[in-house]
């Protein structure tokens, strides 16, 4: 047996004994998460405790995600033993899940660098769902380099298989669910990473049709600008005036509930496929990041895909207004006043605050047309939330304590976390004091809060009507401008677009629908 310890050297005596055999890389490999207190052998010839003891300082539990790679162990296989850290059994449940994700992802990152490894068997017994999520997120790497051929190349006629294929040592429905969670988040990452010339509103809709093809209980509807004008979506259309790319309004209808007429849940996602700022042009430095300004649309669509693949027993409506925001000759100008679908007048103070403009008509349309019991909108909306929360948490504004609790709990389970922000009318004068009912910016102070307050005016049904004790609709706005991008790598998140909060949204729906 030959063993190699990453990031450290075996003692000379032990090395001499182990080097008597030749390193043998195999297409088959194992990932074995190692609990230093209670771990037992699950693969014959590859006992984690025995293997770990061969390495220096093998008697001391290291940080979670520390790995050791062993070749020809068992015979004709490569095994990665990956630490779950010390006192794993005493950790809270959500902490354990994250430690499993870190451990499995670290092992997958090791295996990605090894030529010849193709099939990876994972000991997922501790948490099959978390292990599957981690494996698929860790393998993801977006590139459009041509050598080797990229799996993301839009010119491909047939998809290129992933370098590694994963399977649990024992079959598990939880593993299968985790695979869908991870793959769906990866879809959102891809939609956000693709440059704006490859991910136009039209291309976005075509990609969504492909992804949902063959999935039961799903209807895809693509609306055009003529339809939007007939509906009175003037605020949404105001953002389209500067671009030559046709805007689209994409709807996904999934009817998974036993009663197809049951009131649906609704997701609305901001779909600015490229945001130059319009007439209020952004600085050039870093503007290419604005290819991801359709992150809200990407995440709600990817979440809907997971929900439909899992066939969760719930009805869901997804709306995504899709357009570029460009400074063309017909572009909306600062100071323009437009009448929204709900009849309110809106002054455009800054054309770079376009996200709330496209969302306003979309939220009102979805709320009044489909009368959902709950509406959640997701948007890369404000730079202010980046300053407030960085990239660790997504900001949430909600009119419902119950809805907030449900979203928060789902985020904690998936470590795709949220922080509740103030939705307070005392911020109102910042956006109510113009020549129109609403102004699309309220200055720098509390910029994320005033953006949420702007959207609240279009969430029809969140206030109890005459004679009613409860509102007709629960609403939450999720600002992901900070969490959309990772600037620091983690074991299962490379630097780049994150695809958050897909897993949290799917987990919220799974728990809401009481699915197993």
C-alpha positions in Angstrom: 0.0 0.0 0.0 1.2 3.5 -0.8 0.0 6.4 1.2 0.5 10.1 0.6 -0.3 12.7 3.1 -1.2 16.1 1.6 0.5 19.2 3.0 2.8 17.2 5.2 5.6 14.5 4.9 5.5 11.0 6.3 8.3 10.2 8.7 11.3 8.8 6.8 11.0 5.4 8.5 7.4 5.0 7.6 8.0 6.3 4.1 10.6 3.7 3.5 8.2 1.0 4.4 5.3 2.4 2.3 7.3 3.2 -0.8 8.0 -0.5 -1.4 4.9 -0.5 -3.7 4.2 1.7 -6.7 1.6 4.4 -6.7 -1.4 3.2 -8.6 -4.0 5.8 -9.7 -7.4 4.3 -10.4 -10.5 5.6 -12.1 -12.4 4.5 -8.9 -12.1 6.4 -5.7 -13.7 6.8 -2.2 -14.5 9.8 -0.1 -14.6 8.9 3.6 -15.7 11.6 6.1 -13.9 10.9 9.4 -15.4 11.4 12.8 -12.4 11.1 15.1 -14.5 9.9 18.0 -17.0 7.4 16.5 -15.9 6.6 13.0 -15.9 2.9 11.8 -14.7 1.2 8.7 -17.2 1.3 5.8 -14.9 0.2 3.0 -13.0 -3.0 3.2 -9.3 -2.3 3.2 -9.7 1.5 3.9 -10.4 2.0 7.6 -10.3 5.8 8.2 -8.9 5.6 11.8 -6.1 3.3 10.7 -5.2 5.3 7.7 -5.3 8.6 9.6 -2.9 7.1 12.3 -0.3 6.6 9.6 0.1 10.3 9.1 2.0 12.8 11.3 -0.1 14.2 14.1 -2.7 11.6 13.3 -3.7 11.4 16.9 -5.0 15.0 17.0 -8.2 16.0 15.2 -7.6 18.8 12.8 -10.0 21.3 11.3 -13.0 20.1 9.4 -12.1 19.6 5.7 -8.5 18.6 6.3 -7.8 15.7 3.9 -5.4 12.8 3.5 -5.1 11.0 0.1 -4.2 7.3 -0.1 -3.4 5.5 -3.3 -4.0 1.9 -4.1 -6.1 1.8 -0.9 -8.0 -0.4 -1.1 -6.4 -2.2 -4.1 -6.8 -0.4 -7.4 -8.6 2.6 -5.8 -7.8 6.0 -4.4 -9.3 7.0 -1.0 -9.6 10.4 0.5 -10.1 10.5 4.2 -11.5 13.9 5.2 -11.9 15.1 8.7 -15.2 16.2 10.3 -13.2 18.0 13.0 -13.1 17.4 16.7 -16.2 16.8 18.9 -18.4 16.4 15.8 -21.0 14.4 17.7 -21.5 17.2 20.2 -22.2 19.9 17.5 -25.7 21.3 16.8 -27.5 19.7 13.8 -27.1 22.6 11.4 -23.4 22.9 12.3 -23.0 19.2 11.6 -24.5 19.6 8.2 -22.1 22.4 7.3 -19.1 20.3 8.6 -20.2 17.5 6.3 -20.4 19.9 3.4 -17.0 21.2 4.1 -15.4 17.8 4.5 -16.9 16.2 1.4 -16.2 19.3 -0.7 -12.6 19.4 0.4 -12.2 15.8 -0.7 -13.8 16.5 -4.1 -11.5 19.4 -4.7 -8.5 17.1 -4.1 -9.9 14.5 -6.5 -10.5 17.1 -9.2 -6.8 17.6 -9.5 -6.1 13.9 -10.1 -6.0 12.7 -13.7 -7.8 9.4 -14.2 -10.3 9.6 -11.3 -13.8 9.3 -12.7 -16.1 7.4 -10.4 -16.3 8.7 -6.8 -18.1 6.7 -4.1 -19.0 8.8 -1.1 -19.7 7.6 2.5 -22.7 9.7 2.9 -24.0 7.9 6.0 -23.7 11.0 8.3 -25.9 13.2 6.1 -26.6 12.0 2.6 -28.3 15.3 1.5 -25.5 17.5 2.7 -22.9 15.2 1.2 -24.6 15.2 -2.2 -24.9 19.0 -2.2 -21.3 19.5 -1.4 -20.0 17.0 -4.0 -21.9 18.7 -6.8 -21.2 22.3 -5.8 -17.5 21.6 -5.3 -17.1 20.0 -8.7 -18.5 23.1 -10.5 -16.0 25.5 -12.2 -17.2 27.9 -14.9 -15.0 28.7 -17.8 -15.3 29.4 -21.5 -11.6 28.6 -22.3 -11.4 26.4 -25.4 -8.7 24.0 -24.3 -9.8 21.7 -22.9 -13.3 22.2 -24.4 -15.6 23.9 -21.9 -18.9 22.2 -20.9 -20.4 25.7 -20.9 -19.5 26.4 -24.6 -22.8 27.5 -26.2 -21.6 26.0 -29.5 -21.7 22.5 -28.2 -24.2 20.1 -29.9 -24.1 17.6 -27.1 -23.3 18.2 -23.4 -19.9 17.2 -22.1 -20.2 14.9 -19.1 -18.7 16.0 -15.8 -15.2 14.9 -15.0 -16.4 13.1 -11.8 -19.5 11.1 -11.2 -20.7 10.6 -7.7 -22.7 8.0 -5.9 -23.3 7.1 -2.2 -22.0 3.9 -0.8 -25.7 3.1 0.1 -28.6 4.3 -2.0 -30.6 7.1 -0.3 -33.5 9.4 -1.2 -31.9 12.1 0.8 -28.8 11.8 -1.4 -31.0 12.0 -4.6 -32.7 15.2 -3.2 -29.3 16.7 -2.4 -28.1 16.1 -6.0 -31.1 18.1 -7.3 -30.4 20.9 -4.8 -26.8 21.1 -5.9 -27.4 20.8 -9.6 -30.1 23.5 -9.5 -27.8 25.9 -7.7 -25.2 25.2 -10.3 -27.7 26.1 -13.1 -28.3 29.5 -11.4 -24.5 30.0 -11.2 -24.2 29.2 -14.9 -27.0 31.6 -15.9 -25.4 34.3 -13.9 -21.8 33.6 -15.2 -22.6 33.6 -18.9 -21.8 36.9 -20.5 -24.6 39.2 -21.6 -24.1 38.5 -25.3 -24.8 34.8 -24.6 -27.5 35.3 -22.0 -30.0 37.9 -23.5 -33.6 37.9 -22.5 -34.4 35.7 -25.5 -31.6 33.3 -24.7 -32.6 33.1 -21.1 -36.1 32.0 -22.0 -34.8 29.4 -24.5 -32.5 27.9 -21.9 -35.3 27.7 -19.4 -37.5 25.9 -21.9 -34.7 23.3 -22.4 -34.1 22.8 -18.7 -37.8 22.1 -18.0 -38.4 19.9 -21.0 -40.2 16.7 -20.1 -40.9 17.6 -16.5 -44.5 17.0 -15.7 -47.0 19.5 -14.3 -45.1 22.5 -15.8 -46.1 25.2 -18.3 -43.7 27.8 -19.6 -45.1 31.0 -21.0 -43.0 33.7 -22.7 -44.6 37.1 -23.0 -43.4 40.0 -25.2 -43.3 43.8 -25.0 -46.7 44.1 -26.8 -48.3 42.0 -24.1 -46.6 44.0 -21.4 -47.9 47.3 -22.9 -51.4 45.9 -23.1 -51.2 45.0 -19.4 -50.0 48.6 -18.6 -46.5 47.5 -17.4 -45.2 51.0 -18.2 -42.6 51.0 -15.4 -41.1 47.7 -16.5 -41.1 48.8 -20.2 -39.4 52.1 -19.3 -36.2 50.2 -18.6 -36.4 48.5 -22.0 -36.2 51.8 -24.0 -32.5 52.0 -24.2 -31.7 48.6 -25.6 -32.2 46.9 -28.9 -32.6 43.5 -27.3 -36.3 42.5 -27.1 -37.5 42.3 -23.5 -39.4 39.2 -22.3 -41.7 38.4 -19.4 -41.2 34.7 -18.5 -43.7 32.8 -16.5 -43.3 29.2 -15.1 -46.4 27.5 -13.8 -45.9 24.3 -11.8 -49.0 22.6 -10.5 -47.8 19.9 -8.1 -50.6 20.1 -5.5 -53.4 17.5 -5.5 -55.8 20.4 -6.0 -54.6 22.1 -9.2 -56.8 25.1 -8.3 -55.3 25.6 -4.9 -53.8 29.1 -4.4 -50.1 29.1 -5.4 -46.9 30.2 -3.9 -45.3 32.9 -6.2 -41.6 33.7 -6.9 -40.7 36.9 -8.8 -37.1 37.4 -9.9 -35.3 40.5 -11.3 -34.0 39.7 -14.7 -31.7 42.5 -15.9 -29.4 40.5 -18.2 -27.0 43.4 -18.3 -27.1 46.6 -16.3 -25.0 49.5 -17.6 -27.0 51.9 -15.4 -28.7 53.4 -18.3 -28.4 57.2 -18.6 -27.1 57.2 -15.0 -24.1 55.2 -16.4 -22.1 53.1 -14.0 -18.3 53.5 -13.7 -16.5 51.2 -16.2 -14.4 49.4 -13.6 -16.1 46.1 -12.6 -19.1 46.7 -14.8 -18.8 43.3 -16.4 -20.1 41.9 -13.1 -23.5 43.3 -14.1 -23.9 40.2 -16.4 -25.2 38.7 -13.1 -27.8 41.4 -12.5 -30.4 38.8 -13.5 -29.4 36.7 -10.5 -32.9 37.1 -9.0 -34.4 35.5 -12.1 -31.7 32.9 -12.3 -32.3 31.8 -8.7 -36.1 31.6 -8.8 -36.0 29.7 -12.1 -33.5 27.3 -10.8 -35.4 26.9 -7.5 -38.6 26.2 -9.6 -36.7 23.5 -11.5 -35.7 21.7 -8.3 -39.2 22.0 -7.0 -40.6 20.5 -10.2 -38.0 17.7 -10.4 -38.8 16.8 -6.8 -42.5 17.0 -7.6 -43.2 18.8 -4.4 -47.0 18.9 -3.7 -47.5 22.6 -4.1 -48.6 25.0 -6.8 -46.0 27.6 -7.9 -46.0 30.6 -10.2 -42.7 32.2 -11.2 -42.5 35.6 -13.0 -39.3 37.1 -14.3 -39.2 40.4 -16.2 -36.2 40.2 -18.5 -34.4 43.1 -20.2 -31.1 44.9 -20.5 -30.7 48.4 -19.0 -28.7 50.5 -21.6 -28.2 54.2 -22.4 -29.6 54.2 -25.9 -31.1 57.2 -27.7 -34.6 56.4 -26.5 -33.6 55.5 -22.9 -35.6 56.7 -19.9 -34.1 59.9 -18.5 -33.7 61.0 -14.9 -36.7 63.0 -13.9 -39.1 61.1 -16.2 -42.4 60.2 -14.5 -44.2 57.0 -15.5 -47.6 55.4 -14.5 -47.2 51.9 -13.2 -49.6 49.0 -13.7 -51.3 49.7 -10.4 -51.9 53.3 -11.4 -49.2 54.9 -9.2 -46.9 57.5 -10.6 -43.2 56.8 -10.4 -40.4 59.4 -10.8 -37.2 58.0 -12.1 -34.6 59.8 -10.1 -31.8 57.5 -11.1 -32.0 55.1 -14.1 -29.5 52.8 -12.3 -32.2 52.0 -9.8 -33.9 50.0 -12.5 -34.4 46.7 -10.7 -37.2 48.0 -8.5 -38.9 49.4 -11.7 -39.1 46.0 -13.5 -40.0 44.3 -10.2 -42.8 46.7 -9.3 -45.0 45.8 -12.3 -44.1 42.1 -12.1 -45.0 41.9 -8.4 -48.3 43.7 -8.9 -49.2 41.6 -11.9 -48.4 38.3 -10.2 -50.2 39.3 -7.0 -53.4 40.4 -8.7 -53.4 37.9 -11.6 -52.7 34.7 -9.6 -53.6 35.7 -6.1 -50.8 33.7 -4.4 -51.0 33.1 -0.6 -47.3 34.0 -0.5 -45.1 36.0 -2.8 -41.3 36.1 -2.5 -39.3 38.4 -4.8 -35.5 38.0 -5.2 -33.2 40.6 -6.7 -29.6 41.8 -6.9 -31.1 45.1 -6.0 -28.9 47.5 -4.0 -25.2 48.3 -3.3 -26.4 49.3 0.1 -27.1 45.7 1.2 -23.5 44.8 0.2 -22.2 47.4 2.6 -24.6 46.3 5.3 -24.2 42.5 5.1 -21.3 41.7 2.7 -21.6 38.4 0.9 -22.4 36.2 4.0 -26.1 36.9 4.4 -28.9 37.8 2.0 -31.1 40.6 3.3 -34.8 39.9 3.8 -37.6 42.4 4.2 -41.0 40.9 5.1 -44.5 41.9 6.2 -44.9 38.5 7.9 -43.2 37.3 11.0 -44.3 33.7 10.1 -42.9 33.9 6.6 -39.6 35.3 7.9 -39.3 32.5 10.4 -39.9 29.9 7.7 -37.3 31.5 5.3 -34.8 32.0 8.1 -35.1 28.3 9.2 -34.6 27.0 5.7 -31.6 29.2 5.3 -30.0 27.9 8.5 -30.6 24.3 7.4 -28.8 24.8 4.1 -26.3 27.3 5.4 -27.6 29.7 2.8 -28.4 32.3 5.4 -30.6 35.4 5.6 -30.7 38.5 7.9 -33.9 40.3 8.5 -33.8 44.0 7.7 -36.2 46.9 8.7 -39.3 47.4 6.6 -40.3 50.7 8.2 -42.5 53.5 7.0 -40.3 56.0 8.8 -38.0 55.7 5.8 -40.9 56.7 3.6 -40.3 60.4 3.2 -37.1 59.6 1.3 -39.1 58.2 -1.6 -42.5 59.9 -1.1 -41.3 63.5 -1.4 -41.1 64.0 -5.1 -43.5 65.1 -7.9 -44.8 61.6 -8.1 -46.4 59.1 -5.7 -43.0 57.3 -5.5 -39.4 58.1 -6.4 -37.2 55.2 -7.4 -34.3 56.2 -5.1 -34.2 57.9 -1.7 -30.5 58.8 -1.4 -27.7 56.8 0.1 -29.0 56.5 3.7 -30.8 53.1 4.2 -30.7 52.5 0.5 -31.7 48.9 0.7 -34.6 49.7 3.1 -36.0 52.4 0.8 -35.8 50.1 -2.2 -37.8 47.5 -0.2 -40.3 50.1 0.8 -40.7 51.1 -2.9 -41.6 47.5 -3.8 -44.0 47.2 -0.9 -46.3 49.6 -2.6 -46.9 47.1 -5.4 -47.3 43.9 -3.2 -51.1 44.0 -3.5 -52.8 42.0 -0.7 -50.3 42.5 2.1 -52.7 44.8 4.0 -56.0 43.5 5.5 -59.0 44.8 3.6 -62.2 46.1 5.1 -63.7 43.4 7.4 -60.6 41.2 7.2 -58.4 40.5 10.2 -55.5 39.0 8.2 -53.8 40.1 4.9 -54.6 38.1 1.8 -50.9 37.6 1.0 -47.6 37.2 2.8 -44.7 38.9 1.1 -40.9 38.9 1.4 -38.3 40.8 -0.6 -34.8 39.2 -0.7 -31.9 41.4 -1.7 -29.0 39.2 -2.9 -26.7 41.9 -4.3 -24.1 40.9 -1.7 -24.6 37.2 -1.7 -24.7 36.9 -5.5 -20.9 36.7 -5.7 -18.2 35.0 -3.7 -14.9 36.9 -3.7 -13.3 34.4 -1.3 -13.4 30.7 -2.1 -14.8 28.1 0.3 -14.6 24.3 0.0 -17.8 24.1 -2.0 -17.9 27.7 -3.5 -15.3 28.8 -6.0 -14.8 32.5 -6.5 -17.5 33.8 -8.8 -21.3 33.8 -8.9 -22.9 31.8 -6.2 -26.4 30.9 -7.3 -27.7 31.8 -3.9 -30.3 31.4 -2.4 -31.5 28.5 -4.5 -31.1 25.8 -1.8 -32.7 27.9 0.9 -35.8 28.6 -1.3 -36.2 25.0 -2.3 -35.8 23.9 1.3 -38.4 26.5 2.3 -40.9 25.1 -0.2 -40.1 21.5 0.7 -40.9 22.2 4.4 -43.9 24.3 3.5 -45.4 21.5 1.4 -44.6 18.9 4.2 -42.7 16.8 1.7 -40.5 14.0 3.0 
